[in-house]
Amino acid sequence: MTYPSLSIVEMLRRIYPVSRETIDRLVQYEKLLRHWQSKTNLVAPSTLDQFWTRHVADSLQVLAISPEARHWTDIGSGGGFPGIVIAIVMKQIGDQEDTKTSVHLVESIQKKCSFLRRAAYETGVEAEIHAERIESATKQLEACEVISARALAALPKLLELTFPHITGDRRALFHKGRDYLREIEDCDSQWKFDLVVHNSKVDDTSVILEISNVQAHRQNID
């Protein structure tokens, strides 16, 4: 278990003000991820050595975009990005503000759910892990302020999975790669929504799409 360099810590704190305790929990998370990766494919093997930049820093961006949110639901959580990172930071916020926070992680693959439960336990954070399909996670999607997803599906599919929960004050933050403009165009015939595109602070080819007020075109409902 190796503590990140000072330059890495400074880079993380430029994105979001993580505490020393949060870094310690993330170090524990990396140790566990590396152990489980040898038997369960949680992240692309080629990215494992980029834990702090490719995964943690990328995950922290959604917290920087929505710093006021205290209740999150992460869908298709996989290896825990951004869901476990969010839960670790929510622990920091809850301790600092003495306030109630909640993080729900929805993942349909049992082996990954086992890892997520272990990661929450080992890092000492509260995260509810739901071993179910996203289509069945109505309560979890209605219990949050922000819905997040990273490397899960194309935007039309994500909207299909989360509609009609992205309404009112509830928003979605979806990590997207270089083809995000095409994915947005692919939604034109099915969906309309408010959109803010946030350029990634980690990868020049990536963005985070902030989506709200999603409505389905009538033919998409019928």
N, C-alpha and C positions, 0 to 999 in steps of 0.2 A: 504494500500500500504506500504510494508515493504522494506527498503533498505537492500541489501545483506550484510552479515557479511564481515569483513575485510579479512578473510581467503578465502571466495568465490571470492571476488574481486581480490585478489592476484592470485588465481587459474586461473581465466579468463585471467588475464594479462600475465600469463606464456604461455598461448596459443596464445593470440593476444593482442597487446597494446591498449586496449580500454581506452578512455578518461572518465573523470567524467561525461561529457555531454552525452556520449554514455550510460553509466550506468543509468543515469537518464531516458533516453528514453526507455531503457530496463525495468526499473521499471514500467514505464507507460504502456508498452506493457504487462507486467505480470498482472497488474491490469485489463486491458481490456480483456485479455485472460480468466481470472478467471470469469469475469462477463458474457462473451459470452458462456463459457463452460457449464453454467447451462442450456442453451437453445439450443446449437448447439454443437455436438460432434466434437471438434477440435483436441484434443489429447486424448490418452488413459487416462481415469480418474485416474488410479493408478500412472501415471507419473506426474500429475499436481504439486504435492509438490516437484518434482525434477526439477522445471523450470530452475534453474541456472546451474545445473550439467548435467542433462539428455538432456536438450534441447538447452540452450544457449551455453554452453561450446562445446557441440557436433557440433553445427552450426559454431562456430568460427573456427573450425579446417580447414574448406575448405578455409577460408580467409588466414590462416597461410600457407597453401599449395600453394596458388596462390596469394601472396601479391601484385603482380604487376598489376593484373586485375582490370579494372575500369568499365567493362561492363559485366553484368551477366544476365542470364536467368535461373530462377528456375522453374522446371516443377512439376506439381502435388503438388502445394504449401501448400494446406491444411490449417493448423493452422499457417503457416508462418515460418516453420523451414525447411531449413535455410533461406528462401527468405526474410522475414522481418528483421531478424538479419543481413543479408547481406546489406539490404537497410539502416539500422541504421548505420552500420559501413561505408558504402559508403558516408553517410552524413558527418561523421567525416572526412573522407579522402578528400572529396570535399572542406570542409571548411578549412582544414589545407593546402592543396595544391593549392587551388583556381583553381580547375580543374573540368572538366565535367565528371560526372559518370552517369551510368544508370543501373536500375534494373527492369527486366520484370518478373512478376509472372504469371504463366499460371495455371489456375485451372478451371475445368469444372463444379463444383458444385456452384450454385448461392449463397447459404447461406454462404459458405466459402469465396467467392469473396466479399460479403458484409462485412464480418469481416476483410478481408485483406485491403480493402479500408479504413475502419474505423481505423485500426491499423496504416496505413501509415499516415492518417490525424492526429490522436491523438499524434503520436510521431514526427510529423513535418518532415517527410522524403519524398523524391520523389521515388515512386515506381509505375510503370504502371501495373495495374491488368487487366488480359485478361481472360474473362469468355468464354473460348473455350477449345475444345479438343486439346491435344498436337499435334495430327496429322495435325491440321489446323494452327498451330502456326509457320509457316515457317518464316515469317518476324522476329519474336522474336528470333527464334533459329539462324537466320543469323546475328542478330544485336549484338551478344555478343562475348566475349572472352572465357567465361566459361559457361557450362551448368551444373546445379546442380540438384540433386534429392535425397530425403531422405525418406525411408520407402514407396516407391511408387510401385515398381514391381521388378520381378526377372530380372537379367541382360540381358538375351536374349530379353525380352520384352522391356527393356529400350533402347537397341540398335536398335530394330525394330522401336521404336518411334522417335529416334533421328537421325537415318541414313537418308541421307548422310551428316549431318551437322557437325559431329565431324571430320573435315578435316583441313589441313593446320595448322595454329597456334591455332585453336579452340580446347579446351579440354573439357572433362566431368569429374566431380567429383561426384561419387555415394557412399553414405553411404551404408555399407553392414554389415550384422551380421555374426554369426558363420558359416553359410553355404556358405560363399562366394566362397570357392574353388569348390564346386559342381556347383555353378552358372557359374563360369568361364569354367569349363569342359563342361557344357551344351551348351556353345557357339561354341565349336570346329567345329561342322559340319556346322555352319551357318556364322560365322564371324571370321575375323582376325583383330588384333589391337595391338597397343603398350600399355603396361600396367605397371604401378607402383603401388605397394600396400603400403599404408601408415597405419601403426598400429595406432589405436585410442589412444589418450591421456586421454580418458574419460572412456572407457570400454574395458577391456582386450579381450573380445570376438568379438569386432567389428573392422572394417577397413574402410578406404576410398579408393576406386579404382579410380586412375587417368588414364583415357583412352584417347588415341589420335589415329589419322590415322586409323579410322575404315573403313574396306572394307568388303563387302558381298561376300561370295563365290558365284560363278556363279549360282549354282542351287537355291540359296536363292533369286536371282534376277528374274530368269525365272518364 
